[in-house]
């Protein structure tokens, strides 16, 4: 998609440009169908990290390591939990350029070991914000963009059935990232768009 086409679908919330499709497109994670594909999408690099997140992961690492595969532990022992891309972005390390080192696979489904430790009350760090926001990506300029992945087709279908948008799926992550004041404004935008769509359907 061209930058011009992307800007056409942007609105402003607080200090951030936000992709309007976040409020209009259906999405609800269906991990049984996708098998946790967001943790294992092939590529050269893992999940983007902020510097403070690296420190947080290092702090909780002793509680997470026992959950990881031998291959993941070997990568961490050799290369650490994070590496820099050529552009300078910190990312999680990966196993063979595929799954994140923190992906744990059970019954064919990949889940995040960091999130598992948090759910158990063993950690105060839920997961990297970039993962929490998925399938929304924050660009280097701070804009929030909905990125479509073929692996998430089932999530799009489940979102349709549930009547949940991308915004509903990532609202908690957005509040974590930007705070209560920002999310209140985003809630108002969401309700306005939903109301407009409902009026359009009723008039057709």
C-alpha positions as CSV (number, residue, x, y, z in Angstrom):
1,X,0.0,0.0,0.0
2,X,1.3,3.5,-0.9
3,X,1.9,6.1,1.8
4,X,-0.7,8.3,0.2
5,X,-3.3,5.6,0.3
6,X,-2.5,4.8,3.9
7,X,-2.8,8.5,4.9
8,X,-6.3,8.6,3.4
9,X,-7.6,6.2,6.0
10,X,-6.0,7.9,9.0
11,X,-7.7,9.8,11.8
12,X,-6.0,11.6,14.7
13,X,-6.4,10.6,18.4
14,X,-4.3,12.5,20.8
15,X,-0.9,12.9,19.2
16,X,-1.2,9.8,17.1
17,X,-2.4,9.1,13.5
18,X,-4.6,6.0,13.7
19,X,-5.7,3.7,10.9
20,X,-9.6,3.9,10.7
21,X,-9.7,0.2,9.8
22,X,-8.7,-0.5,13.4
23,X,-12.3,0.6,14.3
24,X,-14.1,-1.0,11.3
25,X,-12.4,-4.3,10.5
26,X,-13.5,-7.5,12.4
27,X,-10.9,-9.3,14.4
28,X,-10.9,-11.8,17.3
29,X,-7.9,-14.1,17.9
30,X,-8.8,-17.8,17.1
31,X,-5.7,-19.6,18.4
32,X,-7.2,-23.0,17.8
33,X,-7.3,-22.2,14.1
34,X,-4.2,-20.1,13.6
35,X,-2.0,-22.2,16.0
36,X,-0.4,-19.1,17.4
37,X,1.0,-18.0,14.1
38,X,1.9,-14.6,15.3
39,X,4.7,-16.2,17.4
40,X,6.1,-18.2,14.5
41,X,5.7,-16.1,11.4
42,X,8.9,-16.7,9.4
43,X,11.3,-13.8,9.0
44,X,14.7,-12.6,9.9
45,X,13.8,-10.9,13.1
46,X,11.6,-11.4,16.2
47,X,9.2,-9.0,18.0
48,X,10.2,-5.3,18.3
49,X,11.3,-4.3,21.8
50,X,11.8,-1.1,23.7
51,X,15.0,-0.8,25.8
52,X,13.0,-0.9,29.0
53,X,11.3,-4.1,27.9
54,X,14.7,-5.8,27.4
55,X,15.5,-5.0,31.1
56,X,12.0,-6.3,32.2
57,X,12.5,-9.6,30.3
58,X,16.0,-10.1,31.7
59,X,14.5,-9.6,35.2
60,X,11.8,-12.3,34.7
61,X,13.9,-14.7,32.6
62,X,14.7,-17.2,35.4
63,X,11.0,-17.9,35.7
64,X,10.5,-18.2,32.0
65,X,13.5,-20.3,30.9
66,X,12.2,-23.6,32.3
67,X,9.2,-23.3,29.9
68,X,11.3,-22.9,26.8
69,X,12.5,-25.5,24.3
70,X,16.1,-26.7,24.4
71,X,16.7,-24.9,21.1
72,X,15.4,-21.6,22.5
73,X,17.5,-21.9,25.6
74,X,20.5,-22.5,23.4
75,X,19.8,-19.4,21.3
76,X,19.5,-17.3,24.5
77,X,22.7,-18.8,26.0
78,X,24.6,-17.9,22.8
79,X,22.9,-14.7,21.5
80,X,20.8,-13.4,24.4
81,X,17.2,-12.5,24.4
82,X,17.4,-9.6,22.0
83,X,19.4,-8.4,19.0
84,X,19.5,-5.3,16.8
85,X,18.3,-5.1,13.2
86,X,20.4,-3.2,10.6
87,X,18.2,-0.2,11.3
88,X,18.9,-0.3,15.0
89,X,15.6,-1.7,16.2
90,X,15.8,-4.1,19.1
91,X,13.9,-7.4,18.6
92,X,13.6,-10.7,20.3
93,X,16.0,-13.4,19.1
94,X,14.5,-16.3,17.1
95,X,15.0,-20.0,16.6
96,X,16.2,-20.6,13.0
97,X,14.8,-17.3,11.9
98,X,11.3,-18.5,12.6
99,X,9.6,-18.7,16.0
100,X,10.4,-16.2,18.7
101,X,12.6,-17.7,21.5
102,X,9.7,-17.2,23.9
103,X,7.3,-19.2,21.9
104,X,6.3,-22.5,23.6
105,X,4.5,-25.1,21.5
106,X,2.0,-27.5,23.1
107,X,-0.4,-29.7,21.0
108,X,0.7,-27.9,17.9
109,X,-0.3,-24.4,19.2
110,X,2.3,-21.7,19.9
111,X,1.9,-19.5,22.9
112,X,4.0,-16.9,24.7
113,X,6.0,-18.1,27.7
114,X,6.3,-14.5,29.0
115,X,2.5,-14.2,28.9
116,X,2.1,-17.6,30.5
117,X,4.3,-16.6,33.4
118,X,2.3,-13.4,33.8
119,X,-1.0,-15.3,33.8
120,X,0.4,-17.5,36.6
121,X,1.3,-14.5,38.7
122,X,5.0,-15.3,38.4
123,X,5.9,-12.1,36.5
124,X,4.8,-8.5,36.3
125,X,5.6,-8.3,32.6
126,X,2.8,-9.6,30.3
127,X,4.5,-9.5,26.9
128,X,6.3,-7.0,24.6
129,X,3.9,-4.2,23.7
130,X,4.4,-4.9,20.0
131,X,3.0,-8.4,20.6
132,X,0.2,-7.1,22.8
133,X,-0.8,-4.7,20.0
134,X,-0.8,-7.3,17.2
135,X,-2.2,-7.0,14.5
136,X,-1.7,-3.3,15.0
137,X,1.8,-2.0,14.3
138,X,3.2,1.3,15.5
139,X,5.3,2.9,12.8
140,X,8.5,4.9,13.5
141,X,6.5,8.1,13.2
142,X,4.1,6.9,15.9
143,X,1.2,6.1,13.7
144,X,-1.0,3.0,14.5
145,X,-1.7,0.8,11.4
146,X,-3.7,-2.4,11.1
147,X,-1.7,-5.0,9.2
148,X,-3.4,-7.9,7.6
149,X,-1.8,-11.3,7.6
150,X,-3.1,-14.4,5.8
151,X,-2.4,-16.4,8.9
152,X,-5.1,-14.3,10.7
153,X,-8.0,-15.1,8.3
154,X,-9.7,-17.2,11.0
155,X,-9.5,-14.2,13.4
156,X,-11.2,-12.0,10.8
157,X,-14.0,-14.6,10.5
158,X,-14.4,-15.0,14.2
159,X,-14.5,-11.2,14.6
160,X,-17.3,-11.1,12.2
161,X,-19.3,-13.7,14.1
162,X,-18.7,-12.0,17.4
163,X,-19.2,-8.5,16.2
164,X,-15.7,-7.5,17.5
165,X,-13.3,-5.1,15.7
166,X,-9.6,-4.9,15.7
167,X,-10.0,-2.1,18.3
168,X,-11.9,-4.5,20.6
169,X,-9.2,-7.0,20.3
170,X,-6.3,-4.6,21.2
171,X,-8.1,-2.1,23.4
172,X,-6.3,-3.3,26.6
173,X,-2.9,-3.1,24.8
174,X,-3.7,0.5,23.6
175,X,-4.6,1.6,27.1
176,X,-1.4,0.0,28.4
177,X,0.5,2.0,25.7
178,X,-1.2,5.4,25.8
179,X,-3.2,5.6,29.1
180,X,-6.7,6.2,30.2
181,X,-7.2,9.7,28.7
182,X,-6.2,8.5,25.2
183,X,-8.3,5.3,25.4
184,X,-11.4,7.4,26.5
185,X,-11.0,9.4,23.3
186,X,-10.5,6.2,21.3
187,X,-13.6,4.7,22.8
188,X,-15.6,7.8,21.7
189,X,-14.3,7.4,18.2
190,X,-15.2,3.7,18.2
191,X,-18.7,4.4,19.4
192,X,-19.2,7.1,16.8
193,X,-18.0,4.9,13.9
194,X,-20.1,2.0,15.1
195,X,-23.2,4.2,15.4
196,X,-22.6,5.6,11.9
197,X,-22.3,2.1,10.5
198,X,-25.5,1.0,12.3
199,X,-27.4,4.0,10.9
200,X,-26.1,3.2,7.4
201,X,-27.3,-0.4,7.7
202,X,-30.7,0.6,9.0
203,X,-31.3,3.1,6.2
204,X,-30.3,0.7,3.4
